[in-house]
Amino acid sequence: MTEASQWLSGVSVDSIFGQADIDHGSSRSRNSSDERALERLVIASSHAAPISSLTHNLYRYPARFSETFAQEAILGFSKLGEIVLDPFVGGGTTAVEAIANGRRVIGSDISELAVFVSAAKCTVLSERQKAAFLAWLEQGVTSFDVSRRPRNEALAGMLMPGVPWQLRRAVTHFRNRLSLIRREDLLRFASCVVLRAAQWALDNRRTIPTTDQFIERLVKVGFIARQQNETLRARLCEFNTSPSNIHRVRLIVPGAADNLYRRKRIRNFGSPRLVLTSPPYPGVHVLYHRWQLRGRKETALPFWLTRTSDGSGAAHYTFVDRRAKNKDRYFAGITRSFRSVADLLETNVPLVQLVAFADIGQQFPLYLRAIADAGFDPCEAFSRHYGAQHWRTVPSRKWYAYLNDEVSSSSREVLLVHRKKG
C-alpha cells in the first residue's frame, strides 16, 4: 500500500488518461443563436476520443455523450450563472460540465443509481475529507483477510454468481467498510470508487481478475479519483464555488421526468436556460440498471454497492420493454416528460439532445411528433443549415436493437436542437 501510495501520489491524471484539449470558455462571448456555436456543436457531437477529464470516469454509465459535446452545448447555449437542466441525467456528464463551466445545474433521473453517481461526480471534497478518504482506503487494504468471512457474504454470493469466492469477499469487504463513513458527501465519493473498481473487475469481463488485481485497481482508482476531484475543485474555485456552497450550484434528485414541474425543490432552484440531455433509446438494448457477469448473467450488484433501490425491470427505466412490438407507451412517456420540462422553461429556451433508434424509419418521425406535442419547435438556425437534424455514427458501439425478432446494429445517433414554443 505504501509503495502504491507513493507512486500514485506523484502521477498526474493527465499522464494516465491524456489531457483533453479543452478551452474552459468561461469568457467566450456567445449567443444561443450564433451559427458558429451550432457549427461547433455539430463537430463536437462526433467527438470520438475517450471520456477522460474531470470526474467523468468515476463511473462509466452506458449511453453517455462526450464531455466535449456537453461543454460545447453549455458554452454555446447558456451564460455564466444560468441553469442547465438534464431530466435524464444518467452518468452526470451534463452536471459535471455545467458546474465546471460556471453554470448551475438541475439533474433528475428515475434511476437512483444514476442520481447517486451524478451526485458523486459533482462532489467536491475538502482537504480533511481527502485525507480521511485515503486513511479509509489504506485501512481497508491492510485489514482485508481473505480467510475471514465478511458480513453479507451470502447476499454477495447471490449478486456475484460464478465469481471466485476470494474476489467476492474482497468486494464485500470494501462495501461493508463504507458503513464506517458518516459524512454523506465523502460516503458518496468512496462508494463510487468501490463501484468503479468493481465495474472494472466484473461488468462484461470474460476473464475475471484476481483478488490482488482488484485491490490494486481499487487503490489506483481511489488515487486517480482524488486527483480528478482536486481538478474539479480548482475549476469551481474559478467561479467562487467551494465545497461548502456546492449545493447552490447543483441540484440532483431522483424522480421520473414527467413530474419535474410538480416538484417544489426544482421550481425553487430557478428557471433553466438550457436543456441538455440524452433520453432512453426506443428498442435499443442498453442495460441502464444491470451489469453483466461474463457478458451474460445480469446482476443488480451496482445498486447493492451504492445502497440504492432498483426499479421494476428494464422497462422501468426506458418507458417500455425493448422487445415490445408496440412502442406507443414509449412515445407517450417521452411526450409527458418533455411537456413537464417545457412547463419549467421560458419561451425560446433551447433543448439539445442526442437520441438513437432501433428502427429509424418508423420511430424517428414519431419521436419528432412527440417533441412537437410536448411544446418544442425545431431551432430555425439549426434547421436552415442541417435540416433540423444531424446524424452521427457512434464509435465502437456494442449495443443491439431488437426488431422483428432479429438483432440489428444500432450505431447511429441524431443531434436535435429545438426551442420552447412561444
C-alpha positions in Angstrom: 0.0 0.0 0.0 2.8 2.4 0.9 4.6 1.9 -2.4 1.3 2.3 -4.3 0.5 5.5 -2.4 3.9 7.0 -3.1 3.8 6.1 -6.8 0.2 7.2 -7.4 0.5 10.5 -5.4 3.2 11.6 -7.8 1.4 10.7 -11.0 -0.9 13.3 -12.7 -4.3 12.3 -14.0 -3.3 13.8 -17.4 -0.3 11.5 -17.7 -2.6 8.5 -17.1 -5.6 9.4 -19.3 -4.2 12.0 -21.6 -5.0 15.7 -21.4 -8.2 16.9 -23.2 -7.6 19.9 -25.3 -10.5 21.9 -23.9 -10.9 25.6 -23.5 -12.8 26.5 -20.4 -14.6 29.1 -22.4 -15.9 31.0 -19.4 -15.1 34.3 -21.1 -16.3 33.4 -24.5 -18.9 35.8 -25.9 -21.6 33.5 -27.4 -25.2 34.0 -28.4 -27.5 31.0 -28.3 -28.5 31.5 -32.0 -24.9 32.0 -33.1 -24.3 29.9 -36.2 -20.7 29.3 -35.2 -21.9 27.9 -31.9 -24.1 25.5 -33.8 -21.2 24.5 -36.1 -19.0 23.8 -33.0 -21.9 21.7 -31.5 -22.2 19.6 -34.7 -18.5 19.0 -34.8 -18.4 18.1 -31.1 -21.3 15.7 -31.5 -19.0 13.4 -33.5 -16.1 13.6 -31.0 -14.7 10.1 -30.7 -12.0 10.5 -28.1 -12.5 8.6 -24.8 -14.1 10.5 -22.0 -11.2 11.4 -19.7 -11.4 14.8 -18.0 -12.5 16.0 -14.6 -14.5 13.3 -12.6 -16.3 11.8 -15.7 -14.6 8.4 -15.3 -15.5 7.9 -11.7 -18.2 5.6 -13.2 -18.9 4.5 -16.7 -22.6 4.9 -17.2 -24.0 3.5 -20.5 -25.1 5.7 -23.4 -23.2 8.8 -22.2 -22.1 11.5 -24.6 -18.7 13.1 -24.6 -17.7 15.9 -22.3 -16.6 17.9 -25.4 -20.2 17.7 -26.7 -21.7 18.7 -23.4 -19.2 21.6 -23.0 -19.9 23.0 -26.4 -23.7 22.8 -25.8 -23.3 24.5 -22.4 -21.0 27.3 -23.6 -22.9 27.9 -26.8 -26.4 28.0 -25.4 -26.1 29.3 -21.9 -24.3 32.0 -19.9 -22.4 32.2 -16.7 -24.6 31.6 -13.7 -27.5 30.3 -15.7 -29.2 26.9 -15.1 -28.7 23.8 -17.2 -31.3 21.0 -16.9 -30.8 17.3 -17.7 -34.0 15.4 -17.0 -32.3 12.1 -17.9 -29.1 12.8 -16.1 -27.6 9.3 -16.3 -23.9 9.3 -15.5 -23.8 13.1 -14.9 -21.8 14.4 -17.9 -24.1 17.4 -18.2 -24.0 18.1 -14.5 -20.2 18.0 -14.2 -19.6 20.1 -17.3 -22.2 22.6 -16.2 -20.7 23.4 -12.8 -17.2 23.2 -14.1 -18.0 25.9 -16.6 -19.7 28.3 -14.2 -23.3 27.3 -14.6 -25.8 25.9 -12.2 -27.4 22.5 -12.9 -30.6 20.5 -12.2 -30.3 16.8 -12.8 -33.0 14.2 -12.4 -33.4 10.6 -13.2 -35.8 7.8 -12.4 -32.8 5.6 -11.6 -31.4 6.0 -8.0 -28.1 4.7 -9.2 -27.8 7.4 -11.9 -28.7 10.1 -9.3 -26.1 8.6 -6.9 -23.3 8.5 -9.5 -24.1 12.0 -10.8 -24.1 13.5 -7.3 -20.8 11.7 -6.5 -19.1 13.1 -9.7 -20.3 16.6 -8.6 -19.0 16.2 -5.0 -16.1 18.4 -4.0 -14.1 17.2 -1.1 -12.3 19.3 1.5 -8.7 18.7 2.4 -9.7 17.0 5.6 -12.1 14.7 3.7 -9.5 13.8 1.1 -7.1 12.8 4.0 -10.0 10.8 5.6 -10.6 9.0 2.4 -7.0 8.0 1.9 -6.9 6.7 5.5 -10.1 4.7 4.9 -8.7 3.2 1.8 -5.4 2.3 3.3 -7.0 0.7 6.4 -9.4 -1.2 4.1 -6.4 -2.7 2.3 -4.4 -3.6 5.4 -7.4 -5.1 7.2 -8.6 -7.4 4.4 -8.2 -11.0 5.3 -9.5 -13.4 2.6 -9.8 -16.2 5.2 -12.3 -14.2 7.2 -16.0 -14.3 6.2 -17.4 -10.8 5.8 -20.9 -9.7 6.6 -23.4 -10.1 3.7 -21.3 -12.9 2.2 -24.4 -14.9 1.3 -26.1 -12.0 -0.4 -22.9 -11.1 -2.2 -22.8 -14.7 -3.5 -26.3 -14.3 -5.0 -25.3 -11.0 -6.6 -22.0 -12.3 -7.9 -22.7 -15.9 -9.1 -19.8 -17.6 -10.7 -17.3 -15.1 -9.3 -14.4 -16.7 -7.3 -15.2 -16.5 -3.6 -11.9 -14.7 -2.9 -12.9 -11.8 -5.1 -16.5 -11.8 -3.8 -15.1 -11.4 -0.3 -12.8 -8.6 -1.3 -15.7 -6.6 -3.0 -17.9 -7.3 0.0 -15.2 -6.3 2.5 -14.9 -2.8 1.0 -18.6 -2.4 0.6 -19.1 -3.3 4.3 -16.4 -0.8 5.3 -18.4 2.1 3.7 -20.6 1.9 6.8 -17.7 3.5 8.8 -18.1 6.8 6.8 -20.5 9.2 8.4 -20.3 12.3 6.1 -22.7 11.9 3.1 -20.5 13.6 0.5 -17.5 11.5 1.5 -19.6 8.4 1.6 -20.8 9.0 -2.0 -17.3 9.6 -3.2 -15.9 6.4 -1.5 -18.8 4.3 -2.6 -18.3 5.4 -6.2 -14.6 4.4 -6.0 -15.6 0.9 -4.9 -18.3 0.9 -7.6 -15.8 1.8 -10.3 -13.3 -0.8 -9.3 -16.0 -3.5 -9.1 -17.3 -2.4 -12.5 -13.8 -2.8 -14.0 -13.4 -6.2 -12.4 -16.9 -7.7 -13.2 -19.0 -5.8 -15.8 -18.8 -7.5 -19.2 -15.4 -9.1 -18.3 -15.0 -12.6 -19.7 -11.8 -13.0 -17.7 -12.3 -12.2 -14.0 -9.2 -10.6 -12.4 -7.6 -12.0 -9.2 -8.3 -10.6 -5.8 -4.9 -8.9 -5.7 -5.5 -7.3 -9.1 -8.9 -6.0 -7.9 -7.3 -4.4 -4.8 -4.5 -2.9 -6.8 -7.1 -1.4 -9.2 -9.2 -0.1 -6.3 -6.2 1.7 -4.9 -5.4 3.2 -8.3 -9.0 4.3 -8.9 -9.0 5.9 -5.4 -5.9 8.0 -6.0 -6.9 9.0 -9.5 -10.4 9.9 -8.3 -8.9 12.1 -5.6 -6.7 13.9 -8.2 -9.7 14.3 -10.5 -11.7 15.7 -7.6 -8.9 18.3 -7.0 -9.1 19.3 -10.7 -12.9 19.8 -10.4 -12.4 21.8 -7.3 -9.9 24.0 -9.0 -12.3 24.7 -11.8 -15.1 25.5 -9.4 -12.8 27.9 -7.5 -12.5 29.9 -10.7 -16.2 30.7 -10.2 -16.0 31.1 -6.3 -17.7 27.8 -5.6 -16.3 25.9 -2.6 -17.2 22.5 -1.0 -19.4 24.4 1.5 -21.6 26.1 -1.1 -21.7 23.4 -3.8 -25.4 22.9 -3.0 -26.0 26.4 -4.5 -24.9 25.3 -8.0 -26.2 21.8 -8.3 -29.4 20.0 -7.5 -29.6 16.3 -8.5 -32.7 14.5 -7.4 -34.4 11.1 -8.1 -37.7 11.0 -9.9 -39.4 10.5 -13.3 -39.0 13.3 -15.8 -42.8 13.6 -16.3 -43.3 15.2 -12.9 -40.5 17.7 -12.8 -42.8 20.7 -12.8 -44.7 19.4 -9.8 -41.6 19.3 -7.6 -41.2 22.4 -5.4 -37.4 21.9 -5.0 -36.9 22.1 -8.7 -39.1 25.1 -9.3 -37.5 26.9 -6.4 -34.0 26.3 -7.7 -34.7 28.5 -10.7 -35.7 28.5 -14.4 -33.4 26.6 -16.7 -31.9 28.4 -19.7 -30.8 25.2 -21.5 -32.0 21.6 -21.6 -29.2 19.2 -22.5 -30.0 15.5 -22.4 -30.0 12.0 -23.9 -33.3 10.2 -23.2 -33.7 6.4 -23.3 -33.5 5.0 -26.8 -36.6 3.2 -28.1 -35.9 -0.5 -28.8 -32.2 -0.2 -28.2 -30.6 -2.8 -25.8 -28.9 -0.7 -23.2 -28.6 -2.0 -19.6 -29.0 1.1 -17.5 -29.8 -0.9 -14.4 -27.7 -4.0 -14.6 -24.1 -5.3 -15.0 -23.4 -8.4 -17.0 -21.2 -11.0 -15.4 -19.0 -12.8 -18.0 -21.1 -11.0 -20.7 -24.2 -12.9 -19.9 -25.6 -13.1 -16.3 -27.3 -9.8 -15.3 -26.8 -8.6 -11.7 -28.1 -5.7 -9.6 -24.7 -5.5 -7.8 -24.2 -1.8 -8.5 -27.4 -0.9 -6.6 -26.2 -3.0 -3.6 -22.8 -1.4 -3.7 -24.3 2.1 -3.6 -27.2 1.2 -1.2 -29.7 2.5 -3.7 -33.0 1.0 -4.7 -33.5 -0.9 -8.0 -36.7 -0.4 -10.1 -39.0 -2.9 -11.6 -37.1 -4.3 -14.6 -35.7 -2.6 -17.7 -39.0 -1.0 -18.8 -38.9 1.0 -15.5 -36.0 3.0 -17.0 -37.0 3.0 -20.7 -40.8 3.6 -20.7 -41.4 0.2 -22.4 -39.6 -3.1 -22.8 -37.3 -3.1 -25.8 -38.9 -6.2 -27.2 -42.4 -4.8 -27.2 -43.9 -4.7 -30.7 -45.9 -1.6 -29.9 -43.8 1.4 -28.8 -46.8 3.7 -28.1 -46.0 3.7 -24.4 -42.5 5.0 -25.1 -43.7 7.9 -27.2 -46.4 8.8 -24.7 -43.8 8.8 -22.0 -41.5 11.0 -24.0 -44.3 13.4 -24.6 -45.2 13.6 -20.9 -41.6 14.0 -19.9 -40.8 16.9 -22.2 -44.1 18.5 -21.6 -43.1 18.6 -17.9 -39.8 20.0 -18.9 -41.4 22.7 -21.1 -43.5 23.8 -18.1 -40.3 24.8 -16.3 -39.0 26.9 -19.2 -39.5 30.3 -20.6 -40.2 30.8 -24.3 -37.3 30.1 -26.7 -35.2 28.2 -24.3 -33.2 25.6 -26.3 -33.5 21.8 -26.0 -30.3 19.9 -27.2 -30.3 16.1 -27.3 -28.7 13.0 -28.7 -31.0 10.1 -29.5 -30.7 6.7 -31.2 -33.4 4.4 -32.5 -33.8 0.7 -33.3 -35.9 1.5 -36.3 -35.1 5.0 -37.6 -37.6 4.9 -40.4 -40.6 4.1 -38.2 -39.6 5.6 -34.8 -37.8 8.8 -35.7 -40.9 10.6 -37.2 -42.9 9.5 -34.1 -40.2 10.9 -31.8 -40.2 14.3 -33.6 -44.0 14.4 -33.3 -43.7 13.7 -29.6 -41.2 16.6 -29.1 -43.6 18.9 -31.0 -46.6 17.8 -29.0 -44.6 18.5 -25.8 -44.2 22.1 -26.8 -41.0 22.5 -28.8 -40.2 23.8 -32.3 -37.1 23.0 -34.3 -34.4 25.6 -33.9 -34.6 27.8 -37.1 -30.8 28.4 -37.5 -30.1 24.7 -37.0 -32.8 23.7 -39.5 -31.5 26.1 -42.0 -28.0 24.6 -42.1 -28.6 21.0 -41.0 -32.2 20.2 -42.0 -33.4 20.1 -38.3 -31.2 17.1 -37.6 -27.6 15.8 -37.8 -26.8 12.1 -37.7 -23.5 10.7 -36.3 -22.0 7.3 -36.2 -21.2 6.3 -32.6 -17.6 4.8 -32.4 -17.3 1.3 -31.1 -20.9 0.9 -30.1 -21.7 -2.6 -29.0 -25.4 -2.3 -28.2 -28.1 -4.0 -30.2 -31.7 -3.3 -31.0 -34.4 -5.9 -31.2 -36.6 -5.5 -34.2 -38.9 -8.2 -35.8 -37.2 -10.9 -33.7 -33.8 -10.1 -35.4 -30.8 -8.4 -33.9 -29.6 -5.3 -35.8 -26.9 -2.9 -35.1 -27.9 0.5 -33.6 -24.8 2.6 -34.1 -26.3 6.0 -35.2 -27.4 8.9 -33.1 -29.2 12.0 -34.1 -28.4 15.5 -32.8 -31.6 17.6 -32.4 -31.9 21.2 -31.4 -35.3 22.6 -30.5 -36.7 25.6 -28.7 -39.6 26.1 -26.3 -42.6 27.3 -28.3 -43.9 30.8 -27.7 
